[in-house]
Amino acid sequence: MSSPETLAANVALWTKANAEHTDAAAARAWSREEMSWGVFNVPESSVGAIGDVAGLDVVELGCGTAYVSAWLAKRGARPVGVDPTPAQLETARRMMRETGIEFPLVEAPGESVPLPDASFDLVVSEYGASLWADPYRWIPEAARLLRPNGRLVFLTNSNLMMLCIDDKGNVGEQLRQPLFGLYRTTWPDDSSTEFHLPHGRWIHLLRETGFDVEALHELQAPEEATDPVYYDYVTAAWGRKWPDEEIWVARKR
Ligand SMILES: C[S@@+](CC[C@H](N)C(=O)[O-])C[C@H]1O[C@@H](n2cnc3c(N)ncnc32)[C@H](O)[C@@H]1O
């Protein structure tokens, strides 16, 4: 399968983000005992999107610094991290050396994963392939990688947040973008491309690739959440009123 044409700009963005932020942030994320989701660290214990992972073969698509895989490994899963950005994978390798938590890493985009069919029980993506890969290519890859009855769990920005974002990438309290046609967003400053779909299109795509949708968790910023420092496009006050992120849970038929 050929590489997506959006890949080079997206890898360049995440190489820069690694140098500016994620390399330094990785140690904090890897050392957090409780698993949490998104920019406001919503605890998994209050969401229940992942459940018991002990003994499961897991692949994380767009693992970045791989802290989600590390959390799953601590809970008894056997993760494999997949990401196309060498700098991010190098940070993950450094964290493995520092913590002794080891699992395989594969350099590849979510649209084209060099791993065998039906070899995983769970596909997970937290802000990885879930928005940086084309859903019409990575969702079929997730279906291919899963065993029957396997689960797909992914976090991405909410539909509502994408509608309230202005051209500079800040989230306000007015609808600024159309919902109809929501698919690719290319940011003018760095030419990176994110992918988002309206809910109806997610459901259609998931169903036609062999999934049943089990849950859509709309995340609310906890009372004690503070404004994110690096991912500062949204405030905690906004996130307490509206979902800035959503987690989809789907099961392969
Ligand atoms: C927000 S980061 C990763 C999230 C991860 N949970 C973390 O914070 O370390 C986004 C990741 O998506 C990766 N990415 C970019 N294009 C991708 C693609 N086509 N498929 C999968 N991942 C991609 C980037 O390399 C980057 O590591």
The ligand as an SDF file (V2000), in Angstrom:
LIG
                    3D

 27 29  0  0  0  0  0  0  0  0999 V2000
   -0.5030   13.3900   19.7620 C   0  0  0  0  0  0  0  0  0  0  0  0
    0.7550   12.3520   19.1460 S   0  0  0  0  0  0  0  0  0  0  0  0
    0.5400   10.7610   19.7920 C   0  0  0  0  0  0  0  0  0  0  0  0
   -0.3880   10.5140   20.8290 C   0  0  0  0  0  0  0  0  0  0  0  0
    0.2000    9.6420   21.8990 C   0  0  0  0  0  0  0  0  0  0  0  0
   -0.8680    9.1650   22.7100 N   0  0  0  0  0  0  0  0  0  0  0  0
    1.2240   10.5090   22.6040 C   0  0  0  0  0  0  0  0  0  0  0  0
    0.8620   11.6030   23.0580 O   0  0  0  0  0  0  0  0  0  0  0  0
    2.3950   10.1730   22.6410 O   0  0  0  0  0  0  0  0  0  0  0  0
    0.2660   12.0660   17.4640 C   0  0  0  0  0  0  0  0  0  0  0  0
    1.0590   10.9790   16.7710 C   0  0  0  0  0  0  0  0  0  0  0  0
    0.4090   10.6550   15.5410 O   0  0  0  0  0  0  0  0  0  0  0  0
    1.4170   10.2380   14.6920 C   0  0  0  0  0  0  0  0  0  0  0  0
    0.9580   10.2070   13.2830 N   0  0  0  0  0  0  0  0  0  0  0  0
    1.1220   11.1390   12.3100 C   0  0  0  0  0  0  0  0  0  0  0  0
    0.6310   10.6760   11.1500 N   0  0  0  0  0  0  0  0  0  0  0  0
    0.1530    9.4430   11.4010 C   0  0  0  0  0  0  0  0  0  0  0  0
   -0.4630    8.4340   10.5950 C   0  0  0  0  0  0  0  0  0  0  0  0
   -0.7010    8.6120    9.3000 N   0  0  0  0  0  0  0  0  0  0  0  0
   -0.7970    7.2690   11.1880 N   0  0  0  0  0  0  0  0  0  0  0  0
   -0.5740    7.0650   12.5020 C   0  0  0  0  0  0  0  0  0  0  0  0
    0.0010    7.9790   13.3080 N   0  0  0  0  0  0  0  0  0  0  0  0
    0.3580    9.1430   12.7610 C   0  0  0  0  0  0  0  0  0  0  0  0
    2.5430   11.2070   14.9320 C   0  0  0  0  0  0  0  0  0  0  0  0
    3.7650   10.7010   14.4850 O   0  0  0  0  0  0  0  0  0  0  0  0
    2.4840   11.3910   16.4290 C   0  0  0  0  0  0  0  0  0  0  0  0
    3.4060   10.5800   17.1030 O   0  0  0  0  0  0  0  0  0  0  0  0
  1  2  1  0
  2  3  1  0
  2 10  1  0
  3  4  1  0
  4  5  1  0
  5  6  1  0
  5  7  1  0
  7  8  2  0
  7  9  1  0
 10 11  1  0
 11 12  1  0
 11 26  1  0
 12 13  1  0
 13 14  1  0
 13 24  1  0
 14 15  1  0
 14 23  1  0
 15 16  2  0
 16 17  1  0
 17 18  1  0
 17 23  2  0
 18 19  1  0
 18 20  2  0
 20 21  1  0
 21 22  2  0
 22 23  1  0
 24 25  1  0
 24 26  1  0
 26 27  1  0
M  CHG  2   2   1   9  -1
M  END
$$$$
